[in-house]
Amino acid sequence: MPGANERALEKAKGLDTDALILDLEDAVAPDAKEDARARVCAAAQSGEYGEREVTIRINGSGTAWHEDDLDAVVAAKPAAIVVPKVNSAGEVRALDVAITAAGGGDDIALWAMIETPEAIRNVNEIATASSRLKVLVMGTNDLVAELHAVHVPGRAPILTALSLSVLAARDAGIEILDGVYNDVKNAEGFEAECLQGRQFGFDGKTLIHPSQLEPANRLFAPSPAEVEHAEAVIAAFDEATAEGKGVATVNGKLIENLHVADAHRILSVARAAGITT
C-alpha cells in the first residue's frame, strides 16, 4: 500500500488479507517520502487494522532516507520492517544491529527482499543470518530487470532463482512470499502464477491490487479435498500406531511420519485460513 496515499491506507483496514506492507520505497515519490513516513508510522500505531499483520517497507540501505526511515519505523513498532534489495548476510546482521540500537525489541521482525542476482547467489547465507529475519520476499520485477530478462507466462527466466530461494527459506525454517503479478486485468494469468507459486512451496504472494485477494486466498489455502486427505492421513496413522503397526495406508498409499507431519501442517494452514477449526 503506497504510504503517501491516505485513501489507500484507510482502504487497507477492510481488505481480506493476512498482512499489509505499507510502502515508503518504490510507491512513494522522493518529495513525498517524509509525509509518507509520518502517515505509515501513525497507521502502524493506530491499532485500526485488526488482526492484519502490519509491516512497513523502508527505503534501502545507502539511500538518503534509510536511516530516518529506520529510526521512525522502529519507534512505530510494526510487526515487521521490510527492507528492499538485501544482498548479503552482512547486510542482514547490520540491519539487526541497527534495529536494536534504535530501540527495537525481538517483537519487530525483519523481512528481506530478494531481488538481485547477488542476493540469489547469497540467499542461503541471508536466510540464516539473524533470528530476527522471519520472511524472505521475492522482488521478481527487479530481478527480471537486473537479469535483462523478459516477463513471460511460466516465468522461465527466474525459475532457478525462485527454487533456490524456496530451498533457502525451508532450510532456515522461515517463511517466503512469491513476488507480485503486474497485469492486474489478467485474472487467468494471475491464478496460474499463484498455483505455480504454491506448487513451488511459497507460503503466499505479495499483491498489488484488491482484485487479487480472493484468488490468492483461495489458491494458497488448502482445498477441501486436501483438508479431507490430511485428516484421513492423521487418523490412519494414529489407528495404526494404536494397534502396534509400523505402517498405515490411505487410498492404497503408504503413510510415513513425513506424510503425517505434512498433514498437520496443512491443517494448521487451514485453521489459520478459517477453513476448519
C-alpha positions as semicolon CSV with decimal commas, in nm:
position;residue;x (nm);y (nm);z (nm)
1;M;0,000;0,000;0,000
2;P;0,154;0,337;-0,102
3;G;0,243;0,520;0,216
4;A;0,168;0,866;0,079
5;N;-0,189;0,773;-0,015
6;E;-0,421;0,832;0,279
7;R;-0,714;0,677;0,092
8;A;-0,519;0,356;0,032
9;L;-0,416;0,333;0,398
10;E;-0,780;0,374;0,500
11;K;-0,900;0,114;0,248
12;A;-0,643;-0,135;0,378
13;K;-0,837;-0,158;0,704
14;G;-1,109;-0,359;0,529
15;L;-0,905;-0,579;0,297
16;D;-0,926;-0,957;0,334
17;T;-0,553;-1,005;0,372
18;D;-0,321;-1,161;0,628
19;A;-0,060;-0,886;0,616
20;L;-0,004;-0,537;0,483
21;I;0,316;-0,379;0,355
22;L;0,284;-0,003;0,398
23;D;0,535;0,126;0,148
24;L;0,789;0,406;0,177
25;E;1,004;0,292;-0,115
26;D;0,902;0,245;-0,480
27;A;0,540;0,357;-0,438
28;V;0,640;0,697;-0,295
29;A;0,792;0,986;-0,490
30;P;1,107;1,145;-0,342
31;D;0,932;1,468;-0,247
32;A;0,662;1,274;-0,061
33;K;0,892;1,050;0,144
34;E;0,876;1,242;0,471
35;D;0,499;1,284;0,461
36;A;0,456;0,915;0,381
37;R;0,684;0,820;0,670
38;A;0,465;1,009;0,915
39;R;0,147;0,857;0,768
40;V;0,258;0,494;0,782
41;C;0,406;0,524;1,129
42;A;0,079;0,669;1,255
43;A;-0,110;0,391;1,078
44;A;0,108;0,121;1,234
45;Q;0,044;0,266;1,580
46;S;-0,328;0,318;1,529
47;G;-0,447;-0,032;1,616
48;E;-0,712;0,002;1,343
49;Y;-0,601;-0,286;1,120
50;G;-0,744;-0,568;1,327
51;E;-0,562;-0,900;1,305
52;R;-0,376;-0,799;0,989
53;E;0,000;-0,810;1,032
54;V;0,113;-0,453;0,965
55;T;0,462;-0,418;0,819
56;I;0,645;-0,119;0,675
57;R;0,881;-0,126;0,378
58;I;1,156;0,130;0,429
59;N;1,396;0,272;0,174
60;G;1,705;0,060;0,123
61;S;2,050;0,089;0,277
62;G;2,255;0,362;0,112
63;T;1,958;0,582;0,022
64;A;1,910;0,930;0,163
65;W;1,601;0,821;0,357
66;H;1,715;0,488;0,504
67;E;1,838;0,595;0,846
68;D;1,548;0,830;0,918
69;D;1,305;0,562;0,798
70;L;1,460;0,305;1,028
71;D;1,452;0,526;1,338
72;A;1,092;0,637;1,283
73;V;0,962;0,292;1,189
74;V;1,126;0,119;1,486
75;A;0,953;0,373;1,715
76;A;0,619;0,290;1,548
77;K;0,667;-0,081;1,634
78;P;0,517;-0,254;1,330
79;A;0,507;-0,632;1,319
80;A;0,799;-0,624;1,077
81;I;1,030;-0,398;0,882
82;V;1,058;-0,489;0,514
83;V;1,391;-0,399;0,355
84;P;1,443;-0,391;-0,023
85;K;1,745;-0,525;-0,211
86;V;1,910;-0,718;0,071
87;N;2,216;-0,869;-0,095
88;S;2,422;-1,033;0,178
89;A;2,423;-1,189;0,524
90;G;2,632;-0,893;0,642
91;E;2,352;-0,655;0,548
92;V;2,104;-0,862;0,747
93;R;2,327;-0,858;1,054
94;A;2,384;-0,483;1,018
95;L;2,008;-0,425;0,995
96;D;1,951;-0,636;1,306
97;V;2,209;-0,431;1,497
98;A;2,058;-0,104;1,370
99;I;1,705;-0,205;1,471
100;T;1,826;-0,299;1,818
101;A;2,026;0,024;1,851
102;A;1,714;0,223;1,757
103;G;1,523;0,057;2,041
104;G;1,361;-0,229;1,855
105;G;1,289;-0,541;2,054
106;D;1,256;-0,901;1,943
107;D;0,890;-0,833;1,860
108;I;0,991;-0,640;1,546
109;A;1,070;-0,892;1,274
110;L;1,280;-0,835;0,964
111;W;1,160;-0,925;0,615
112;A;1,429;-0,925;0,348
113;M;1,350;-0,868;-0,019
114;I;1,544;-1,094;-0,256
115;E;1,556;-0,913;-0,588
116;T;1,906;-0,910;-0,736
117;P;2,147;-1,165;-0,885
118;E;2,380;-1,104;-0,589
119;A;2,101;-1,185;-0,346
120;I;2,024;-1,510;-0,526
121;R;2,390;-1,612;-0,504
122;N;2,388;-1,540;-0,131
123;V;2,034;-1,644;-0,043
124;N;2,131;-1,936;0,185
125;E;2,353;-1,712;0,398
126;I;2,093;-1,434;0,400
127;A;1,820;-1,668;0,523
128;T;2,023;-1,783;0,823
129;A;2,198;-1,455;0,912
130;S;1,975;-1,346;1,203
131;S;1,699;-1,479;1,423
132;R;1,517;-1,151;1,360
133;L;1,478;-1,244;0,993
134;K;1,142;-1,421;0,959
135;V;1,041;-1,382;0,594
136;L;1,201;-1,366;0,250
137;V;1,005;-1,166;-0,008
138;M;1,078;-1,222;-0,375
139;G;1,124;-0,898;-0,570
140;T;1,059;-1,054;-0,908
141;N;1,019;-0,728;-1,102
142;D;1,365;-0,605;-1,007
143;L;1,516;-0,949;-1,053
144;V;1,383;-0,982;-1,407
145;A;1,509;-0,633;-1,488
146;E;1,857;-0,695;-1,348
147;L;1,884;-1,020;-1,541
148;H;1,790;-0,834;-1,862
149;A;1,521;-1,099;-1,891
150;V;1,157;-1,078;-2,002
151;H;0,834;-1,131;-1,810
152;V;0,675;-1,438;-1,972
153;P;0,398;-1,679;-1,868
154;G;0,552;-1,954;-1,660
155;R;0,845;-1,732;-1,552
156;A;1,111;-1,950;-1,716
157;P;1,389;-1,687;-1,681
158;I;1,368;-1,688;-1,299
159;L;1,261;-2,043;-1,214
160;T;1,607;-2,126;-1,083
161;A;1,609;-1,816;-0,862
162;L;1,263;-1,896;-0,726
163;S;1,357;-2,254;-0,647
164;L;1,688;-2,162;-0,479
165;S;1,509;-1,906;-0,263
166;V;1,243;-2,153;-0,150
167;L;1,516;-2,405;-0,068
168;A;1,698;-2,145;0,141
169;A;1,383;-2,046;0,331
170;R;1,290;-2,404;0,408
171;D;1,643;-2,488;0,519
172;A;1,640;-2,185;0,750
173;G;1,290;-2,259;0,881
174;I;1,147;-1,921;0,779
175;E;0,861;-1,812;0,553
176;I;0,884;-1,698;0,193
177;L;0,646;-1,494;-0,022
178;D;0,627;-1,502;-0,400
179;G;0,662;-1,179;-0,598
180;V;0,391;-0,960;-0,746
181;Y;0,196;-1,015;-1,066
182;N;0,184;-0,698;-1,275
183;D;-0,109;-0,748;-1,513
184;V;-0,399;-0,685;-1,277
185;K;-0,655;-0,732;-1,555
186;N;-0,531;-1,081;-1,643
187;A;-0,717;-1,291;-1,387
188;E;-0,636;-1,620;-1,559
189;G;-0,264;-1,542;-1,570
190;F;-0,264;-1,438;-1,205
191;E;-0,432;-1,760;-1,094
192;A;-0,183;-1,964;-1,296
193;E;0,106;-1,786;-1,125
194;C;-0,048;-1,835;-0,779
195;L;-0,082;-2,206;-0,849
196;Q;0,277;-2,221;-0,970
197;G;0,396;-2,040;-0,658
198;R;0,213;-2,276;-0,430
199;Q;0,347;-2,576;-0,618
200;F;0,697;-2,437;-0,568
201;G;0,634;-2,418;-0,193
202;F;0,579;-2,046;-0,137
203;D;0,374;-1,957;0,170
204;G;0,185;-1,678;-0,004
205;K;0,211;-1,399;-0,260
206;T;0,259;-1,026;-0,246
207;L;-0,026;-0,843;-0,419
208;I;-0,069;-0,505;-0,583
209;H;-0,447;-0,480;-0,632
210;P;-0,753;-0,576;-0,424
211;S;-0,888;-0,787;-0,711
212;Q;-0,600;-1,029;-0,649
213;L;-0,701;-1,101;-0,290
214;E;-0,977;-1,358;-0,343
215;P;-0,787;-1,584;-0,587
216;A;-0,467;-1,563;-0,380
217;N;-0,652;-1,655;-0,060
218;R;-0,829;-1,940;-0,235
219;L;-0,528;-2,086;-0,415
220;F;-0,278;-2,065;-0,130
221;A;-0,523;-2,213;0,122
222;P;-0,571;-2,591;0,136
223;S;-0,863;-2,713;-0,073
224;P;-1,147;-2,913;0,089
225;A;-1,001;-3,228;-0,071
226;E;-0,658;-3,155;0,078
227;V;-0,809;-3,099;0,422
228;E;-1,005;-3,423;0,398
229;H;-0,696;-3,616;0,290
230;A;-0,484;-3,466;0,571
231;E;-0,742;-3,567;0,829
232;A;-0,754;-3,919;0,682
233;V;-0,374;-3,948;0,694
234;I;-0,359;-3,850;1,061
235;A;-0,648;-4,077;1,156
236;A;-0,500;-4,376;0,971
237;F;-0,157;-4,328;1,124
238;D;-0,299;-4,286;1,475
239;E;-0,504;-4,602;1,431
240;A;-0,205;-4,799;1,305
241;T;0,009;-4,675;1,593
242;A;-0,258;-4,771;1,849
243;E;-0,267;-5,122;1,701
244;G;0,110;-5,152;1,718
245;K;0,155;-5,145;1,343
246;G;0,457;-4,982;1,188
247;V;0,283;-4,864;0,872
248;A;-0,051;-4,728;0,758
249;T;-0,214;-4,676;0,421
250;V;-0,464;-4,425;0,280
251;N;-0,619;-4,496;-0,058
252;G;-0,366;-4,771;-0,107
253;K;-0,064;-4,545;-0,049
254;L;0,190;-4,597;0,229
255;I;0,183;-4,337;0,505
256;E;0,501;-4,245;0,690
257;N;0,598;-3,987;0,952
258;L;0,678;-3,727;0,686
259;H;0,326;-3,756;0,545
260;V;0,178;-3,712;0,892
261;A;0,391;-3,405;0,959
262;D;0,278;-3,251;0,630
263;A;-0,084;-3,335;0,710
264;H;-0,056;-3,146;1,039
265;R;0,098;-2,851;0,852
266;I;-0,190;-2,846;0,603
267;L;-0,448;-2,849;0,881
268;S;-0,262;-2,571;1,062
269;V;-0,281;-2,354;0,749
270;A;-0,648;-2,445;0,707
271;R;-0,722;-2,333;1,063
272;A;-0,537;-2,008;1,009
273;A;-0,739;-1,950;0,692
274;G;-1,065;-2,019;0,876
275;I;-1,140;-2,325;0,664
276;T;-1,152;-2,562;0,960
277;T;-1,135;-2,536;1,336
